[in-house]
């Protein structure tokens, strides 16, 4: 198995997308850049090496397959809670 750092980014627009899409993925320097852009834009991040491995096999701009819905839904709940909390702090 590849020991280099890996990253994947998902995008989901409720009401517009039927499922989250893989919009970025990579390892090594590309993973570093994905993480850097996420930090610059204050995009919530969560570490899940097994999920990143699977997401790395999906073509860019493709929806995730149904068998990943549960795992990704858990991440979306995490992001929602994080964002909601941040919004309360800013108010």
MODELLER restraints for C-alpha pairs under 7 A, 6 or more apart:
rsr = mdl.restraints
at = mdl.atoms
rsr.add(forms.Gaussian(group=physical.xy_distance, feature=features.Distance(at['CA:4:A'], at['CA:27:A']), mean=6.17, stdev=0.5))
rsr.add(forms.Gaussian(group=physical.xy_distance, feature=features.Distance(at['CA:4:A'], at['CA:28:A']), mean=5.48, stdev=0.5))
rsr.add(forms.Gaussian(group=physical.xy_distance, feature=features.Distance(at['CA:5:A'], at['CA:27:A']), mean=5.47, stdev=0.5))
rsr.add(forms.Gaussian(group=physical.xy_distance, feature=features.Distance(at['CA:5:A'], at['CA:28:A']), mean=5.35, stdev=0.5))
rsr.add(forms.Gaussian(group=physical.xy_distance, feature=features.Distance(at['CA:5:A'], at['CA:31:A']), mean=6.41, stdev=0.5))
rsr.add(forms.Gaussian(group=physical.xy_distance, feature=features.Distance(at['CA:6:A'], at['CA:26:A']), mean=5.75, stdev=0.5))
rsr.add(forms.Gaussian(group=physical.xy_distance, feature=features.Distance(at['CA:6:A'], at['CA:27:A']), mean=4.16, stdev=0.5))
rsr.add(forms.Gaussian(group=physical.xy_distance, feature=features.Distance(at['CA:6:A'], at['CA:28:A']), mean=6.48, stdev=0.5))
rsr.add(forms.Gaussian(group=physical.xy_distance, feature=features.Distance(at['CA:6:A'], at['CA:31:A']), mean=5.22, stdev=0.5))
rsr.add(forms.Gaussian(group=physical.xy_distance, feature=features.Distance(at['CA:6:A'], at['CA:52:A']), mean=6.86, stdev=0.5))
rsr.add(forms.Gaussian(group=physical.xy_distance, feature=features.Distance(at['CA:7:A'], at['CA:25:A']), mean=5.60, stdev=0.5))
rsr.add(forms.Gaussian(group=physical.xy_distance, feature=features.Distance(at['CA:7:A'], at['CA:26:A']), mean=5.68, stdev=0.5))
rsr.add(forms.Gaussian(group=physical.xy_distance, feature=features.Distance(at['CA:7:A'], at['CA:27:A']), mean=6.33, stdev=0.5))
rsr.add(forms.Gaussian(group=physical.xy_distance, feature=features.Distance(at['CA:7:A'], at['CA:31:A']), mean=4.83, stdev=0.5))
rsr.add(forms.Gaussian(group=physical.xy_distance, feature=features.Distance(at['CA:7:A'], at['CA:34:A']), mean=6.76, stdev=0.5))
rsr.add(forms.Gaussian(group=physical.xy_distance, feature=features.Distance(at['CA:7:A'], at['CA:52:A']), mean=6.23, stdev=0.5))
rsr.add(forms.Gaussian(group=physical.xy_distance, feature=features.Distance(at['CA:8:A'], at['CA:24:A']), mean=5.45, stdev=0.5))
rsr.add(forms.Gaussian(group=physical.xy_distance, feature=features.Distance(at['CA:8:A'], at['CA:25:A']), mean=4.11, stdev=0.5))
rsr.add(forms.Gaussian(group=physical.xy_distance, feature=features.Distance(at['CA:8:A'], at['CA:26:A']), mean=6.60, stdev=0.5))
rsr.add(forms.Gaussian(group=physical.xy_distance, feature=features.Distance(at['CA:8:A'], at['CA:52:A']), mean=6.00, stdev=0.5))
rsr.add(forms.Gaussian(group=physical.xy_distance, feature=features.Distance(at['CA:8:A'], at['CA:55:A']), mean=6.61, stdev=0.5))
rsr.add(forms.Gaussian(group=physical.xy_distance, feature=features.Distance(at['CA:8:A'], at['CA:56:A']), mean=6.70, stdev=0.5))
rsr.add(forms.Gaussian(group=physical.xy_distance, feature=features.Distance(at['CA:9:A'], at['CA:22:A']), mean=5.83, stdev=0.5))
rsr.add(forms.Gaussian(group=physical.xy_distance, feature=features.Distance(at['CA:9:A'], at['CA:23:A']), mean=5.60, stdev=0.5))
rsr.add(forms.Gaussian(group=physical.xy_distance, feature=features.Distance(at['CA:9:A'], at['CA:24:A']), mean=4.93, stdev=0.5))
rsr.add(forms.Gaussian(group=physical.xy_distance, feature=features.Distance(at['CA:9:A'], at['CA:25:A']), mean=6.28, stdev=0.5))
rsr.add(forms.Gaussian(group=physical.xy_distance, feature=features.Distance(at['CA:10:A'], at['CA:20:A']), mean=6.09, stdev=0.5))
rsr.add(forms.Gaussian(group=physical.xy_distance, feature=features.Distance(at['CA:10:A'], at['CA:21:A']), mean=5.37, stdev=0.5))
rsr.add(forms.Gaussian(group=physical.xy_distance, feature=features.Distance(at['CA:10:A'], at['CA:22:A']), mean=4.64, stdev=0.5))
rsr.add(forms.Gaussian(group=physical.xy_distance, feature=features.Distance(at['CA:10:A'], at['CA:23:A']), mean=5.57, stdev=0.5))
rsr.add(forms.Gaussian(group=physical.xy_distance, feature=features.Distance(at['CA:11:A'], at['CA:20:A']), mean=5.49, stdev=0.5))
rsr.add(forms.Gaussian(group=physical.xy_distance, feature=features.Distance(at['CA:11:A'], at['CA:21:A']), mean=5.33, stdev=0.5))
rsr.add(forms.Gaussian(group=physical.xy_distance, feature=features.Distance(at['CA:11:A'], at['CA:22:A']), mean=6.59, stdev=0.5))
rsr.add(forms.Gaussian(group=physical.xy_distance, feature=features.Distance(at['CA:11:A'], at['CA:23:A']), mean=6.39, stdev=0.5))
rsr.add(forms.Gaussian(group=physical.xy_distance, feature=features.Distance(at['CA:12:A'], at['CA:19:A']), mean=6.65, stdev=0.5))
rsr.add(forms.Gaussian(group=physical.xy_distance, feature=features.Distance(at['CA:12:A'], at['CA:20:A']), mean=4.47, stdev=0.5))
rsr.add(forms.Gaussian(group=physical.xy_distance, feature=features.Distance(at['CA:12:A'], at['CA:21:A']), mean=6.44, stdev=0.5))
rsr.add(forms.Gaussian(group=physical.xy_distance, feature=features.Distance(at['CA:19:A'], at['CA:63:A']), mean=5.64, stdev=0.5))
rsr.add(forms.Gaussian(group=physical.xy_distance, feature=features.Distance(at['CA:19:A'], at['CA:64:A']), mean=6.52, stdev=0.5))
rsr.add(forms.Gaussian(group=physical.xy_distance, feature=features.Distance(at['CA:20:A'], at['CA:63:A']), mean=5.49, stdev=0.5))
rsr.add(forms.Gaussian(group=physical.xy_distance, feature=features.Distance(at['CA:20:A'], at['CA:64:A']), mean=6.00, stdev=0.5))
rsr.add(forms.Gaussian(group=physical.xy_distance, feature=features.Distance(at['CA:21:A'], at['CA:61:A']), mean=5.49, stdev=0.5))
rsr.add(forms.Gaussian(group=physical.xy_distance, feature=features.Distance(at['CA:21:A'], at['CA:62:A']), mean=5.19, stdev=0.5))
rsr.add(forms.Gaussian(group=physical.xy_distance, feature=features.Distance(at['CA:21:A'], at['CA:63:A']), mean=4.13, stdev=0.5))
rsr.add(forms.Gaussian(group=physical.xy_distance, feature=features.Distance(at['CA:21:A'], at['CA:64:A']), mean=5.82, stdev=0.5))
rsr.add(forms.Gaussian(group=physical.xy_distance, feature=features.Distance(at['CA:22:A'], at['CA:60:A']), mean=5.34, stdev=0.5))
rsr.add(forms.Gaussian(group=physical.xy_distance, feature=features.Distance(at['CA:22:A'], at['CA:61:A']), mean=5.33, stdev=0.5))
rsr.add(forms.Gaussian(group=physical.xy_distance, feature=features.Distance(at['CA:22:A'], at['CA:62:A']), mean=5.91, stdev=0.5))
rsr.add(forms.Gaussian(group=physical.xy_distance, feature=features.Distance(at['CA:22:A'], at['CA:63:A']), mean=6.53, stdev=0.5))
rsr.add(forms.Gaussian(group=physical.xy_distance, feature=features.Distance(at['CA:23:A'], at['CA:60:A']), mean=5.43, stdev=0.5))
rsr.add(forms.Gaussian(group=physical.xy_distance, feature=features.Distance(at['CA:23:A'], at['CA:61:A']), mean=5.20, stdev=0.5))
rsr.add(forms.Gaussian(group=physical.xy_distance, feature=features.Distance(at['CA:24:A'], at['CA:60:A']), mean=6.48, stdev=0.5))
rsr.add(forms.Gaussian(group=physical.xy_distance, feature=features.Distance(at['CA:25:A'], at['CA:31:A']), mean=6.95, stdev=0.5))
rsr.add(forms.Gaussian(group=physical.xy_distance, feature=features.Distance(at['CA:25:A'], at['CA:56:A']), mean=6.03, stdev=0.5))
rsr.add(forms.Gaussian(group=physical.xy_distance, feature=features.Distance(at['CA:44:A'], at['CA:79:A']), mean=6.15, stdev=0.5))
